[in-house]
Amino acid sequence: MKTGGAELADQPEQPRFERLATYDGFEVRRYAPSIEARVKTAGLGGDSSSTGFRRIAGYIFGGNKEGHSIAMTAPVQQWGGEDDGWMSFTMPSSYTLTSLPEPMDKGVILFALEQRDVAVLSFSGRYHKKKCVRLNQHLHGLVEKAGLTAIAAPILAVYDGPMTLPFRRRNEILLPVNWSTEQ
């Protein structure tokens, strides 16, 4: 399995994946099983994203029953609709579901993700609702053209903080797909 980015000491850990295929405009990755800390939000973007981020950050910065700090990882992921959504951080790979400290905030859910295959469209710059809708539609079209089938809603993956210059920001749309070895 490869990692999702640079292996520099000062870079946060990223989920492990294997690149299965490269198409014109996107690639397909198989992500290893992982654990996420998730919170339900009142939608996507704006205050909902800020509130969700603060709640999960509170958990990893010691807001747990053991008072332990957990290393920050990348990306922060968001998905859902207008009125309800989700935000998650992938937990460092050194943890298991049973070794993670219990969150003090009962709205922070620890969730074990199975291996999954996703179509990935990378983009830079700022992200906002209209841009994400447009990119989601574009990725759906590319996936259909390649003969693949989307099996779940798209996920926005944001790798860099808001103080990063827009042209240096790394973002991705992840679209879960059915993948077979006969592709």
C-alpha positions as CSV (number, residue, x, y, z in Angstrom):
1,M,0.0,0.0,0.0
2,K,1.1,3.5,-0.8
3,T,0.4,6.5,1.3
4,G,-1.6,9.5,0.1
5,G,1.2,12.0,0.0
6,A,4.7,13.1,1.0
7,E,6.5,11.1,3.6
8,L,8.1,14.1,5.3
9,A,8.5,14.2,9.0
10,D,6.6,17.4,9.4
11,Q,3.6,16.2,7.2
12,P,0.6,14.7,8.8
13,E,-0.1,11.0,8.3
14,Q,-2.5,10.3,5.4
15,P,-4.6,7.2,4.7
16,R,-2.9,4.3,3.0
17,F,-4.0,3.4,-0.5
18,E,-3.0,1.5,-3.6
19,R,-3.5,3.1,-7.1
20,L,-5.6,0.7,-9.1
21,A,-5.9,2.6,-12.4
22,T,-5.4,6.0,-14.0
23,Y,-8.0,7.4,-16.4
24,D,-8.1,10.7,-18.2
25,G,-9.0,13.2,-15.5
26,F,-9.1,10.8,-12.4
27,E,-7.7,7.8,-10.8
28,V,-9.1,4.8,-8.9
29,R,-7.6,4.0,-5.5
30,R,-8.1,1.2,-3.0
31,Y,-7.9,2.6,0.5
32,A,-6.8,0.3,3.4
33,P,-9.2,-0.2,6.4
34,S,-9.0,2.7,8.8
35,I,-10.7,4.4,11.7
36,E,-12.4,7.8,11.6
37,A,-13.6,10.2,14.3
38,R,-16.8,11.6,12.9
39,V,-19.4,14.2,13.8
40,K,-22.8,15.0,12.3
41,T,-23.1,18.6,11.1
42,A,-25.9,20.8,10.1
43,G,-24.9,20.8,6.5
44,L,-21.7,21.4,4.5
45,G,-19.5,24.5,4.7
46,G,-19.6,27.7,6.7
47,D,-20.4,27.5,10.4
48,S,-21.3,23.8,10.2
49,S,-17.8,22.9,9.0
50,S,-16.2,25.1,11.6
51,T,-18.3,23.6,14.4
52,G,-17.6,20.0,13.2
53,F,-13.9,20.7,12.9
54,R,-13.7,22.2,16.4
55,R,-15.5,19.2,17.9
56,I,-13.2,16.6,16.3
57,A,-10.2,18.7,17.0
58,G,-11.3,18.9,20.6
59,Y,-11.3,15.1,20.8
60,I,-7.8,14.7,19.3
61,F,-6.3,17.5,21.4
62,G,-7.2,15.8,24.7
63,G,-11.0,16.1,24.9
64,N,-11.3,12.4,25.7
65,K,-11.6,10.4,28.9
66,E,-7.9,9.7,29.1
67,G,-6.9,13.3,28.3
68,H,-4.5,12.0,25.5
69,S,-3.5,14.0,22.5
70,I,-3.8,12.2,19.1
71,A,-1.8,13.3,16.1
72,M,-3.5,15.4,13.5
73,T,-3.9,13.6,10.1
74,A,-4.9,14.7,6.6
75,P,-7.3,15.0,5.0
76,V,-10.4,16.4,6.7
77,Q,-13.4,14.8,4.9
78,Q,-16.9,16.2,4.5
79,W,-20.0,14.7,2.9
80,G,-23.8,14.9,3.0
81,G,-26.5,17.3,2.0
82,E,-27.8,20.8,2.5
83,D,-29.4,20.3,5.9
84,D,-27.2,17.5,7.3
85,G,-23.7,16.3,6.7
86,W,-20.7,14.6,8.2
87,M,-17.1,15.5,8.9
88,S,-14.3,13.1,9.7
89,F,-10.7,12.9,10.6
90,T,-8.8,9.6,9.9
91,M,-7.2,8.4,13.1
92,P,-3.4,7.6,13.0
93,S,-2.8,4.0,11.8
94,S,-1.1,3.1,15.1
95,Y,-4.5,3.0,16.8
96,T,-7.2,0.3,16.8
97,L,-10.8,0.9,17.6
98,T,-10.3,-0.4,21.1
99,S,-7.0,1.5,21.7
100,L,-8.5,4.9,20.9
101,P,-9.5,6.9,24.0
102,E,-13.3,7.4,24.5
103,P,-14.5,10.9,23.4
104,M,-15.9,13.2,26.1
105,D,-18.2,14.7,23.4
106,K,-20.9,12.0,22.8
107,G,-21.4,13.4,19.3
108,V,-17.9,12.3,18.3
109,I,-18.3,8.8,16.9
110,L,-15.4,6.4,16.3
111,F,-16.1,4.4,13.1
112,A,-14.1,1.5,11.5
113,L,-14.0,1.8,7.8
114,E,-13.5,-1.3,5.7
115,Q,-11.3,-1.3,2.6
116,R,-12.9,0.8,-0.1
117,D,-12.4,1.7,-3.8
118,V,-12.9,5.3,-4.8
119,A,-12.6,7.4,-8.0
120,V,-10.5,10.4,-7.1
121,L,-10.5,13.9,-8.8
122,S,-7.8,16.2,-7.5
123,F,-8.0,20.0,-7.5
124,S,-6.4,23.0,-6.0
125,G,-7.6,26.3,-4.7
126,R,-10.5,27.1,-2.5
127,Y,-13.5,24.9,-2.3
128,H,-17.1,26.2,-2.1
129,K,-20.5,24.7,-2.7
130,K,-20.9,25.6,-6.4
131,K,-17.4,24.4,-7.2
132,C,-17.9,21.1,-5.4
133,V,-21.2,20.5,-7.1
134,R,-19.6,21.1,-10.5
135,L,-16.6,18.9,-9.7
136,N,-18.9,16.1,-8.3
137,Q,-20.9,16.2,-11.5
138,H,-17.8,16.2,-13.6
139,L,-16.3,13.2,-11.7
140,H,-19.7,11.3,-12.0
141,G,-19.5,11.8,-15.8
142,L,-15.9,10.7,-16.1
143,V,-16.7,7.6,-14.0
144,E,-19.7,6.7,-16.1
145,K,-17.7,7.2,-19.3
146,A,-15.1,4.8,-18.0
147,G,-17.7,2.2,-17.4
148,L,-17.6,2.3,-13.6
149,T,-20.5,2.6,-11.2
150,A,-20.7,5.0,-8.3
151,I,-22.0,3.3,-5.2
152,A,-22.2,6.1,-2.7
153,A,-22.2,9.9,-2.4
154,P,-19.1,11.9,-3.1
155,I,-16.7,13.0,-0.3
156,L,-14.7,16.2,-0.2
157,A,-11.2,15.6,1.1
158,V,-9.3,18.8,2.2
159,Y,-5.6,18.4,2.9
160,D,-4.5,21.9,3.8
161,G,-5.6,24.5,6.3
162,P,-7.2,27.8,5.5
163,M,-4.0,29.7,5.9
164,T,-2.4,27.8,3.0
165,L,-2.2,29.9,-0.2
166,P,-5.0,28.8,-2.5
167,F,-2.8,27.7,-5.4
168,R,-0.9,25.4,-3.0
169,R,-4.0,23.8,-1.5
170,R,-4.7,20.1,-2.3
171,N,-8.3,18.9,-2.3
172,E,-10.0,15.9,-3.7
173,I,-13.4,14.6,-4.6
174,L,-13.6,10.9,-3.6
175,L,-16.4,8.9,-5.2
176,P,-16.9,5.3,-4.0
177,V,-17.1,2.9,-6.9
178,N,-17.5,-0.7,-7.7
179,W,-14.2,-2.1,-8.9
180,S,-13.4,-5.5,-10.1
181,T,-10.1,-7.1,-11.1
182,E,-11.5,-7.3,-14.7
183,Q,-11.4,-3.5,-15.2
